[in-house]
Amino acid sequence: MGRLLLAPMEGLADCVLRDVLTRIGGYDAAVSEFVRVSGSLLPPRTFRRICPELDNGSRTWAGTPVVVQLLGSDPVCMAENAAQLASLSPVGIDLNFGCPAPTVNRHGGGAMLLDDPATMQRIVEAVRGAVPAAIPVSAKMRLGVRDTSKAIECAQALAHGGAGSLVVHARTKEDGYRPPAHWEWVARIRESVPIPVTANGEVWTPADYVRCRQVTGCADVMIGRGAVADPFLARRIRAYTSQPDLDANMETSRRDDWAALLPLLGEFWCQVQGRVLPAHAPGRLKLWLNALRTTFPEAQALYAAVRPLRGIEETERMLAHHGVPEERLLVAEAA
């Protein structure tokens, strides 16, 4: 099988969740949330804040390589910041042409650039020229802003600009995250450019993964929200591709996986408290549990129990009540 990549997900999958998901295993690489570039040269601490893995050889603690993503619309500023980032020795630099968030799009960044292939090409050319050849430069795009009329042109602009590989999220900006993902368009883009293309969008199960590869013709697949909802998805995909009849044991597997996830929920909770203010920590936990409940019935009960809670101590007591090992929760108290 090809490579499995963990997608960047602003506000959802930061370094804490990357640590948990890559520790569970199955991913060949991950991409950080974007570092926003908007008119100034960012200090090294900004890159390290978004991607602290830079201080660990650009890898998670489980050893998974982490590519750092940049988002911006000015070629010169993007190039200067890419050079600054390159001094921290990332395993790769990715350029964001797909974020649909209104706060980003209002300033012409992210997916809004899909209306301007020429600027996209200039950004890639500038970044590629500013970064040592040994550091790969890749790009991530959607199919367009409102429609797919410029999808091929955008992909070719990125390839001509010097991107070494391309991830295609198989929806437009206006589609947001609504299904379906238009995998057939990824196939057209793959056929139109001379660089490797990775498919992204609506992979929630091993069967989705197989269909995505069949339709797109891509060897590599990037997983985003499906990985957050099912932290064992990458491992399930690898097992499924070698033994397709494993679905018969799926329910038993999910029960076992929930038991295995409980200690990691505790570690997630502890790490989150080191990253955000105490008032915000319960919200981060609820955000992940809300995603997990689509996969695990046990997560539904835990989510309902912690949803009304606001404090650290009461949240910890509820986690322990639902099976999270207390020794994992004590790490937070000692920190």
DRENBASE-453390 format. One line per field, with one value per residue: residue in one letter; x, y, z of N, C-alpha, C in turn. Coordinates in steps of 0.05 Angstrom, whole numbers, always signed. Layout:
BEGIN
code (a:...)
n.east (X:...)
n.north (Y:...)
n.up (Z:...)
ca.east (X:...)
ca.north (Y:...)
ca.up (Z:...)
c.east (X:...)
c.north (Y:...)
c.up (Z:...)
***
This chain:
BEGIN
code (m:g:r:l:l:l:a:p:m:e:g:l:a:d:c:v:l:r:d:v:l:t:r:i:g:g:y:d:a:a:v:s:e:f:v:r:v:s:g:s:l:l:p:p:r:t:f:r:r:i:c:p:e:l:d:n:g:s:r:t:w:a:g:t:p:v:v:v:q:l:l:g:s:d:p:v:c:m:a:e:n:a:a:q:l:a:s:l:s:p:v:g:i:d:l:n:f:g:c:p:a:p:t:v:n:r:h:g:g:g:a:m:l:l:d:d:p:a:t:m:q:r:i:v:e:a:v:r:g:a:v:p:a:a:i:p:v:s:a:k:m:r:l:g:v:r:d:t:s:k:a:i:e:c:a:q:a:l:a:h:g:g:a:g:s:l:v:v:h:a:r:t:k:e:d:g:y:r:p:p:a:h:w:e:w:v:a:r:i:r:e:s:v:p:i:p:v:t:a:n:g:e:v:w:t:p:a:d:y:v:r:c:r:q:v:t:g:c:a:d:v:m:i:g:r:g:a:v:a:d:p:f:l:a:r:r:i:r:a:y:t:s:q:p:d:l:d:a:n:m:e:t:s:r:r:d:d:w:a:a:l:l:p:l:l:g:e:f:w:c:q:v:q:g:r:v:l:p:a:h:a:p:g:r:l:k:l:w:l:n:a:l:r:t:t:f:p:e:a:q:a:l:y:a:a:v:r:p:l:r:g:i:e:e:t:e:r:m:l:a:h:h:g:v:p:e:e:r:l:l:v:a:e:a:a)
n.east (+17:+5:+30:+5:-20:-25:-71:-67:-104:-134:-145:-162:-128:-73:-5:-10:-53:-31:+12:-14:-43:-3:+26:-7:-4:+11:+16:+53:+72:+60:+26:+33:-13:-29:+21:+10:+27:+35:+56:+102:+167:+169:+188:+233:+208:+154:+145:+161:+123:+76:+93:+123:+151:+194:+238:+250:+277:+242:+201:+147:+139:+134:+163:+145:+151:+142:+116:+119:+68:+56:+18:-4:-6:+29:+83:+138:+141:+125:+168:+211:+197:+195:+249:+267:+241:+265:+316:+308:+309:+264:+229:+202:+167:+102:+52:-6:-63:-116:-148:-212:-231:-267:-240:-188:-195:-215:-172:-148:-121:-106:-158:-179:-140:-144:-172:-134:-88:-38:-14:-10:+29:+73:+81:+98:+144:+175:+182:+205:+253:+276:+288:+332:+352:+349:+306:+242:+189:+120:+50:-18:-84:-152:-209:-225:-254:-311:-327:-302:-274:-223:-189:-151:-116:-96:-70:-30:-3:+20:+54:+88:+110:+146:+132:+142:+107:+36:-23:-91:-150:-213:-256:-291:-279:-329:-358:-341:-339:-376:-404:-410:-340:-305:-276:-264:-246:-196:-169:-168:-135:-88:-73:-58:-12:+60:+78:+77:+12:-31:-90:-146:-199:-262:-249:-266:-268:-236:-257:-273:-222:-201:-236:-227:-173:-181:-215:-187:-136:-91:-33:-21:-54:-87:-110:-159:-208:-230:-190:-188:-238:-234:-182:-153:-156:-117:-86:-126:-136:-88:-89:-135:-125:-90:-119:-179:-225:-230:-271:-311:-297:-301:-332:-316:-263:-268:-286:-242:-205:-225:-215:-160:-152:-166:-123:-92:-127:-124:-70:-73:-107:-74:-31:-56:-69:-20:-15:-57:-98:-125:-181:-195:-182:-221:-256:-225:-219:-273:-282:-252:-276:-327:-319:-301:-346:-375:-353:-345:-388:-380:-354:-395:-424:-385:-375:-425:-425:-382:-394:-425:-388:-339:-293:-225:-214:-264:-273:-230:-245:-290:-269:-238:-278:-302:-265:-214:-147:-126:-73:-54:-80:-59:-11:-22:-33:+16:+45)
n.north (-24:+48:+110:+133:+193:+241:+292:+365:+401:+456:+483:+435:+388:+393:+395:+363:+326:+304:+278:+237:+209:+192:+162:+118:+97:+78:+119:+150:+201:+268:+331:+397:+444:+506:+557:+623:+672:+739:+791:+802:+782:+724:+704:+650:+625:+626:+588:+543:+542:+528:+481:+444:+398:+409:+416:+365:+338:+347:+311:+272:+248:+195:+186:+199:+235:+306:+353:+423:+471:+529:+589:+640:+699:+732:+729:+745:+753:+703:+673:+694:+679:+624:+613:+628:+588:+544:+545:+519:+467:+434:+373:+380:+430:+454:+485:+522:+521:+514:+524:+537:+574:+632:+675:+671:+672:+723:+755:+741:+693:+621:+580:+620:+636:+601:+623:+649:+627:+644:+674:+635:+603:+638:+643:+591:+586:+627:+609:+558:+575:+600:+562:+510:+459:+408:+407:+386:+417:+423:+424:+440:+436:+455:+440:+486:+552:+565:+530:+477:+497:+518:+479:+443:+480:+506:+464:+452:+500:+499:+455:+472:+515:+491:+456:+395:+355:+342:+352:+339:+362:+338:+375:+438:+505:+528:+482:+467:+422:+387:+325:+298:+277:+294:+251:+236:+281:+287:+246:+267:+311:+286:+261:+304:+329:+326:+308:+273:+258:+264:+238:+267:+271:+252:+200:+153:+101:+36:+14:+60:+81:+44:+50:+104:+103:+70:+102:+151:+136:+146:+131:+148:+170:+221:+231:+262:+287:+236:+209:+235:+222:+167:+143:+97:+88:+89:+44:+5:+9:-10:-62:-80:-77:-119:-161:-167:-190:-176:-145:-173:-178:-127:-100:-123:-108:-52:-45:-63:-26:+21:+13:+13:+65:+97:+107:+141:+183:+206:+223:+260:+298:+316:+338:+378:+415:+438:+469:+505:+556:+543:+550:+538:+485:+442:+450:+436:+381:+365:+377:+338:+291:+297:+286:+233:+205:+191:+144:+111:+83:+88:+136:+172:+170:+190:+240:+264:+266:+300:+346:+389:+408:+453:+461:+442:+402:+377:+357:+320:+284:+262:+238:+198:+169:+146:+110:+127:+118:+135:+146:+169:+217:+242:+263:+313:+342:+344:+373)
n.up (+0:-7:+22:+85:+108:+160:+166:+167:+214:+231:+294:+314:+308:+339:+363:+408:+398:+352:+375:+405:+365:+329:+363:+371:+321:+251:+214:+162:+158:+182:+178:+201:+235:+201:+197:+201:+155:+148:+128:+159:+184:+217:+283:+305:+349:+338:+298:+326:+366:+340:+317:+357:+350:+319:+351:+362:+322:+281:+286:+315:+383:+377:+333:+282:+222:+216:+175:+164:+157:+118:+110:+69:+27:+1:-42:-32:+24:+41:+22:+52:+104:+97:+89:+140:+170:+147:+170:+218:+206:+185:+165:+119:+80:+74:+33:+42:+5:+13:+58:+83:+119:+139:+165:+147:+92:+82:+79:+32:+33:+37:+11:-22:-58:-99:-141:-167:-201:-221:-181:-142:-166:-166:-111:-97:-129:-106:-53:-61:-84:-40:-4:+19:-27:-6:+28:+23:-14:-13:-31:-14:-37:-53:-96:-119:-113:-117:-156:-200:-243:-249:-229:-253:-276:-230:-203:-241:-241:-190:-194:-236:-210:-176:-135:-101:-91:-84:-47:-53:-32:-39:-50:-61:-38:-24:-16:+34:+86:+71:+51:-16:-24:-81:-112:-164:-189:-166:-191:-244:-236:-219:-266:-295:-278:-267:-218:-155:-129:-73:-46:-12:+34:+61:+80:+122:+138:+131:+83:+55:+45:+9:-34:-46:-64:-109:-142:-148:-164:-137:-99:-48:+11:+49:+114:+153:+189:+197:+223:+272:+293:+296:+325:+314:+261:+219:+232:+226:+172:+150:+169:+145:+90:+84:+103:+83:+105:+158:+177:+202:+255:+275:+316:+365:+361:+365:+417:+446:+428:+450:+505:+502:+487:+531:+570:+537:+529:+579:+579:+537:+560:+601:+573:+544:+583:+591:+547:+539:+571:+637:+637:+585:+576:+588:+544:+500:+509:+505:+452:+424:+445:+426:+372:+376:+392:+347:+332:+377:+423:+478:+482:+474:+522:+557:+536:+544:+599:+613:+587:+612:+648:+676:+705:+722:+762:+771:+721:+716:+756:+733:+687:+710:+734:+690:+672:+656:+671:+737:+749:+702:+701:+745:+728:+708:+754:+778:+744)
ca.east (+0:+20:+34:-18:-12:-44:-77:-68:-132:-132:-163:-170:-106:-48:+17:-19:-67:-12:+27:-31:-50:+20:+35:-23:+11:-1:+20:+80:+80:+39:+29:+24:-31:-14:+33:+0:+47:+20:+69:+126:+184:+162:+211:+233:+190:+127:+145:+164:+98:+57:+105:+145:+166:+219:+259:+254:+284:+218:+185:+132:+154:+133:+182:+132:+160:+121:+120:+107:+52:+54:-5:-1:-13:+50:+106:+163:+139:+125:+195:+228:+189:+203:+277:+270:+233:+285:+338:+301:+311:+240:+232:+189:+150:+78:+39:-35:-81:-142:-164:-237:-240:-271:-220:-165:-202:-220:-146:-138:-104:-119:-172:-185:-120:-151:-181:-111:-66:-12:-2:-2:+54:+94:+87:+113:+170:+191:+189:+224:+279:+288:+292:+352:+341:+346:+281:+220:+167:+96:+27:-44:-104:-179:-216:-232:-269:-340:-330:-277:-266:-194:-175:-128:-97:-83:-51:-7:+13:+36:+75:+107:+125:+167:+123:+151:+84:+11:-46:-116:-175:-231:-280:-285:-282:-357:-367:-333:-334:-401:-400:-388:-315:-305:-251:-259:-230:-168:-158:-162:-112:-65:-65:-51:+13:+82:+88:+59:-12:-43:-118:-155:-228:-283:-240:-274:-266:-218:-270:-270:-195:-198:-251:-213:-151:-191:-226:-167:-112:-69:-21:-20:-80:-85:-134:-163:-229:-233:-169:-195:-261:-225:-153:-142:-163:-93:-80:-148:-132:-65:-97:-156:-113:-77:-139:-205:-247:-229:-295:-328:-289:-298:-344:-297:-239:-274:-287:-214:-192:-234:-200:-132:-152:-170:-98:-83:-144:-112:-46:-82:-117:-52:-15:-72:-66:+6:-16:-78:-106:-143:-209:-200:-175:-244:-267:-208:-226:-299:-280:-244:-296:-349:-312:-298:-371:-385:-341:-346:-411:-370:-347:-420:-430:-365:-380:-449:-418:-364:-404:-433:-367:-322:-268:-205:-216:-288:-269:-213:-260:-308:-253:-231:-303:-308:-245:-187:-130:-120:-45:-49:-91:-41:+10:-30:-31:+44:+58)
ca.north (+0:+73:+123:+145:+218:+254:+318:+388:+409:+480:+483:+408:+370:+407:+377:+344:+305:+290:+259:+214:+194:+179:+141:+95:+86:+74:+141:+153:+228:+286:+359:+414:+465:+526:+581:+645:+692:+762:+817:+806:+759:+711:+693:+621:+614:+622:+562:+523:+541:+512:+454:+439:+375:+419:+412:+336:+329:+350:+286:+269:+232:+167:+184:+205:+261:+327:+375:+448:+484:+558:+600:+668:+706:+749:+712:+754:+748:+674:+663:+702:+662:+597:+612:+627:+562:+524:+545:+501:+440:+417:+352:+390:+454:+452:+510:+519:+534:+500:+530:+550:+591:+660:+694:+669:+679:+752:+768:+730:+669:+595:+572:+642:+637:+583:+639:+664:+607:+657:+681:+609:+594:+656:+636:+566:+592:+643:+591:+538:+588:+609:+539:+492:+438:+384:+408:+385:+437:+411:+442:+428:+452:+445:+438:+512:+568:+559:+508:+464:+506:+524:+459:+433:+502:+510:+442:+455:+523:+491:+438:+489:+532:+476:+438:+368:+337:+357:+339:+351:+358:+335:+392:+466:+521:+531:+456:+464:+394:+372:+304:+278:+285:+289:+237:+234:+304:+282:+230:+284:+327:+268:+256:+329:+340:+306:+304:+255:+270:+250:+243:+275:+278:+232:+173:+148:+73:+22:+11:+86:+84:+27:+63:+128:+96:+60:+124:+171:+125:+155:+111:+159:+182:+237:+227:+284:+283:+208:+201:+246:+207:+140:+144:+72:+84:+82:+15:-11:+9:-27:-90:-87:-81:-145:-182:-154:-203:-169:-130:-190:-175:-99:-91:-131:-91:-25:-46:-66:-1:+41:+7:+22:+94:+111:+120:+163:+206:+218:+238:+282:+317:+328:+355:+402:+435:+451:+485:+526:+565:+523:+553:+528:+457:+425:+453:+420:+353:+361:+377:+311:+271:+300:+271:+205:+192:+180:+117:+95:+88:+96:+165:+187:+173:+207:+267:+275:+270:+323:+370:+412:+415:+476:+462:+421:+380:+361:+342:+298:+264:+248:+221:+175:+153:+132:+90:+137:+111:+158:+154:+186:+243:+255:+278:+341:+355:+348:+391)
ca.up (+0:-7:+48:+99:+120:+179:+155:+185:+220:+247:+317:+322:+311:+344:+369:+428:+385:+335:+391:+411:+341:+317:+382:+365:+298:+225:+196:+152:+162:+190:+171:+223:+228:+186:+209:+184:+146:+140:+126:+175:+188:+243:+298:+306:+369:+327:+285:+347:+381:+323:+312:+375:+340:+307:+371:+365:+295:+264:+289:+339:+402:+367:+310:+256:+211:+215:+156:+174:+136:+117:+96:+64:-1:-11:-48:-19:+52:+44:+17:+75:+126:+91:+95:+169:+179:+138:+189:+240:+195:+182:+144:+95:+82:+58:+29:+44:-14:+15:+82:+76:+141:+131:+176:+130:+64:+80:+72:+7:+37:+37:-13:-40:-78:-121:-163:-178:-205:-226:-155:-130:-178:-156:-83:-96:-140:-86:-30:-70:-88:-15:+14:+9:-44:+10:+42:+3:-13:-23:-30:-10:-50:-58:-124:-128:-94:-120:-175:-207:-269:-249:-214:-267:-279:-204:-198:-259:-231:-167:-204:-251:-191:-163:-114:-107:-89:-81:-35:-63:-17:-62:-49:-65:-13:-17:-5:+62:+93:+65:+31:-19:-35:-110:-117:-193:-196:-158:-213:-266:-229:-218:-293:-309:-268:-267:-191:-140:-118:-51:-44:+15:+37:+66:+87:+150:+143:+112:+57:+42:+36:-15:-56:-53:-81:-135:-159:-154:-175:-120:-81:-21:+21:+73:+131:+172:+210:+203:+242:+298:+302:+301:+327:+305:+233:+203:+237:+214:+143:+144:+173:+125:+63:+83:+109:+80:+120:+186:+185:+219:+283:+280:+341:+386:+358:+374:+447:+455:+422:+470:+529:+497:+484:+556:+581:+520:+535:+603:+571:+521:+579:+615:+555:+537:+605:+588:+522:+539:+597:+650:+629:+558:+574:+584:+518:+481:+513:+494:+422:+415:+452:+407:+347:+382:+396:+322:+329:+401:+441:+504:+481:+476:+550:+570:+527:+558:+627:+617:+572:+629:+668:+668:+720:+718:+781:+766:+695:+722:+770:+714:+670:+726:+738:+665:+666:+650:+694:+753:+749:+680:+708:+765:+715:+705:+780:+786:+724)
c.east (+17:+22:+7:-8:-33:-47:-73:-97:-131:-154:-172:-147:-80:-27:+9:-33:-49:+4:+11:-35:-26:+32:+18:-12:-4:+5:+50:+91:+56:+46:+18:+1:-15:-2:+25:+22:+32:+36:+94:+142:+179:+187:+210:+213:+162:+125:+145:+138:+77:+67:+128:+161:+192:+243:+264:+261:+261:+202:+169:+148:+153:+151:+170:+141:+137:+131:+106:+93:+52:+29:-1:-5:+9:+75:+131:+162:+139:+153:+213:+222:+196:+233:+283:+263:+254:+309:+333:+301:+285:+244:+218:+173:+126:+65:+9:-50:-109:-159:-189:-247:-244:-250:-194:-172:-207:-194:-133:-121:-120:-133:-178:-165:-126:-164:-158:-87:-39:+1:+6:+25:+77:+101:+105:+142:+187:+200:+209:+252:+292:+296:+313:+339:+335:+320:+258:+199:+143:+74:+2:-65:-131:-184:-222:-246:-299:-345:-303:-265:-235:-177:-149:-107:-82:-62:-26:+10:+30:+59:+96:+123:+146:+158:+131:+129:+60:-9:-71:-139:-198:-258:-272:-287:-311:-369:-361:-325:-358:-394:-418:-362:-314:-279:-244:-243:-201:-155:-151:-137:-87:-55:-54:-24:+34:+92:+68:+36:-23:-72:-126:-185:-246:-272:-245:-271:-245:-231:-269:-242:-191:-212:-237:-189:-159:-200:-204:-142:-87:-59:-24:-47:-74:-112:-136:-183:-234:-214:-176:-219:-253:-194:-139:-146:-140:-86:-101:-144:-110:-73:-117:-145:-99:-97:-167:-228:-247:-253:-312:-321:-288:-309:-326:-273:-244:-275:-259:-200:-200:-218:-171:-130:-154:-145:-89:-102:-134:-88:-53:-91:-94:-36:-30:-70:-40:+6:-36:-83:-125:-172:-216:-195:-200:-256:-251:-215:-253:-299:-272:-264:-320:-344:-311:-325:-384:-375:-346:-370:-402:-363:-372:-427:-411:-369:-404:-442:-401:-374:-411:-411:-349:-295:-250:-210:-241:-287:-251:-228:-278:-293:-246:-255:-310:-284:-218:-170:-122:-91:-38:-59:-73:-18:+4:-27:-2:+57:+57)
c.north (+25:+85:+133:+170:+229:+283:+340:+396:+432:+479:+456:+389:+385:+386:+356:+321:+290:+270:+234:+197:+179:+158:+116:+81:+84:+96:+143:+181:+244:+314:+376:+431:+488:+547:+604:+666:+716:+788:+821:+780:+748:+701:+663:+610:+610:+595:+539:+520:+524:+483:+450:+415:+384:+415:+382:+324:+329:+324:+286:+251:+202:+164:+190:+233:+280:+349:+399:+462:+514:+566:+630:+673:+723:+732:+719:+747:+718:+663:+670:+684:+633:+593:+612:+600:+541:+523:+527:+472:+423:+395:+360:+415:+451:+479:+506:+535:+522:+508:+546:+570:+620:+680:+694:+680:+709:+767:+756:+706:+644:+590:+594:+645:+619:+598:+653:+645:+620:+664:+656:+600:+612:+650:+611:+571:+607:+625:+571:+550:+597:+587:+521:+468:+412:+383:+407:+407:+424:+431:+426:+446:+439:+446:+465:+528:+561:+535:+497:+474:+511:+502:+450:+455:+507:+489:+445:+479:+515:+473:+454:+507:+517:+459:+410:+348:+354:+340:+354:+342:+360:+349:+421:+480:+523:+504:+453:+435:+377:+349:+310:+292:+276:+276:+235:+258:+301:+265:+247:+301:+310:+263:+280:+340:+318:+300:+286:+270:+252:+258:+249:+281:+254:+204:+169:+119:+61:+19:+37:+89:+68:+40:+88:+123:+86:+83:+143:+161:+133:+133:+121:+172:+197:+235:+250:+278:+254:+198:+211:+230:+178:+139:+119:+68:+76:+53:-3:-13:-10:-57:-98:-92:-108:-168:-169:-166:-195:-154:-147:-186:-145:-90:-98:-113:-63:-24:-47:-39:+21:+38:+17:+52:+109:+122:+143:+187:+221:+234:+262:+305:+331:+347:+380:+423:+450:+470:+508:+534:+545:+526:+541:+497:+439:+427:+437:+390:+347:+360:+350:+290:+273:+285:+241:+191:+182:+151:+100:+102:+98:+126:+182:+191:+192:+236:+280:+281:+295:+349:+393:+422:+437:+475:+438:+397:+364:+346:+317:+276:+248:+230:+195:+157:+137:+115:+100:+132:+136:+166:+171:+214:+257:+270:+307:+355:+361:+368:+420)
c.up (+0:+21:+59:+114:+138:+171:+176:+189:+240:+269:+326:+327:+314:+352:+390:+416:+365:+350:+397:+387:+329:+337:+377:+340:+272:+205:+188:+156:+171:+180:+193:+215:+215:+205:+191:+180:+135:+144:+143:+177:+216:+257:+300:+327:+359:+313:+305:+363:+366:+320:+331:+368:+327:+325:+376:+337:+276:+263:+315:+358:+394:+343:+283:+246:+209:+196:+166:+152:+140:+102:+93:+34:-14:-17:-34:+10:+58:+41:+41:+99:+122:+96:+125:+180:+171:+157:+213:+231:+196:+162:+118:+101:+63:+56:+27:+24:-12:+39:+74:+97:+132:+141:+160:+102:+61:+72:+48:+10:+34:+10:-32:-62:-102:-145:-177:-182:-209:-200:-140:-140:-168:-127:-81:-107:-119:-63:-38:-74:-62:+3:+3:-6:-28:+25:+22:+8:-27:-21:-26:-21:-49:-88:-136:-107:-94:-138:-183:-233:-271:-235:-227:-270:-253:-199:-215:-251:-208:-175:-219:-232:-176:-139:-121:-105:-82:-67:-45:-45:-37:-59:-54:-38:-5:-7:+24:+68:+88:+46:+7:-25:-64:-119:-147:-202:-187:-180:-236:-261:-229:-247:-307:-299:-266:-239:-176:-127:-96:-49:-15:+14:+39:+68:+116:+158:+125:+84:+42:+30:+10:-38:-65:-71:-109:-153:-167:-168:-159:-102:-52:-14:+46:+88:+151:+193:+216:+223:+270:+310:+309:+301:+317:+275:+216:+207:+225:+184:+136:+148:+152:+97:+61:+88:+107:+95:+150:+195:+204:+249:+291:+307:+365:+385:+370:+405:+458:+450:+442:+496:+526:+495:+510:+568:+564:+523:+560:+596:+554:+540:+593:+597:+547:+558:+604:+564:+523:+568:+610:+641:+602:+556:+571:+556:+497:+484:+501:+463:+412:+421:+434:+381:+352:+384:+370:+318:+353:+418:+468:+505:+483:+505:+564:+562:+541:+587:+631:+604:+590:+647:+657:+682:+715:+736:+776:+740:+700:+737:+752:+695:+685:+730:+713:+655:+658:+675:+710:+753:+724:+686:+729:+753:+713:+732:+787:+768:+733)
***
